[in-house]
């Protein structure tokens, strides 16, 4: 990590979206979330206190800025060289409250002010480069500490969290938007794994288009729980893309799937949960869908061939669908997979990850 330029970009982006009450005069003036660099002597003093040399990424960070403000959305201040110390010395109640989490016993606390949470490093978990594992732990998440392979990886995750929550304009946003478009083309070319990897990272950075695309890949790989979690997020106005509820990708693909899911025993109704509250646009889309006829599987040519396959041998349905996939056309630019197939009881009940991947690995049309 080249800390200087990266932290400068983070600072500029944060200042651009900060509310006036959040801006300390020094931050507003300098457009910098950091502080003056730590001296080598100050870093050595920390190492003497801990009786071990700090991991390279954290050591380099301190020599760029001795502390940091607004690390993600829930950590408001990182410690500086004056008060980095053992977790058991500074805040021993975390070890007492999370009994059984061994890394807390020898953790080094690096966060100072946070929303019922901590960031810490584990000198008992060191890789071949001398990097210590890093952890975040927040009591309100009711989850074990989240592990990262290094301090750099932890900071990158906090930066992504900032982007997901605040969505600042700038170089990082534009880079991920370009990556999402690349992933869309990869997905249509049948490059499932590479597309999914890019979309997952872009989703972490709050690029909602990535979420819409990723849902489709997950659904056809029979990963309904994970996909449903993302769809549930998309169904809330603060997360949904503009005009999402009138987009054919939603009205003719995702909404019929949601309605079908609501009829299955033992499945939580994502749609019913999302309808708590006003949700006027979603209710309007639902009312239109309920008045419309049965959903189609896609464009007329593909729809007719799928229905023909369903009328034949049940054991041959998925191979038959794969054979006619060349006739499928996306309904919109962001439609990359025929998820309407999963509104049919036979196809939905016999979908396997292998069958879905075979379908997704087949190149598909780039035009609607």
Secondary structure, DSSP 8 states (H G I E B T S, - for coil): --HHHHHHHHHHHHHHH--GGG--HHHHHHT-SS-S---HHHHHHHHHHHTS---HHHHHHHTT-SSEEEETTTEEEE--TTT-EEHHHH-THHHHHTTT-GGGTTEEE-EEEESSEEEEEEEEEE-TTS-EEEEEEEGGGTS--EEESSHHHHHHHHHHHHHHHH---SHHHHHHHHHHHHHHHHHHTT-HHHHHHHHHHHHHTT-HHHHHHHHHHHHTTT-HHHHHHHHHHHTSTTTS-TTGGGSHHIIIIIHHHHHHHTTSTT---HHHHHTSS--HHHHHHHHHHHHS----SSSHHHHHHHHHHHTS-GGGHHHHHHHTGGG---SSTT--S-GGGGGSHHHHHH--HHHHHHHHTS---S--
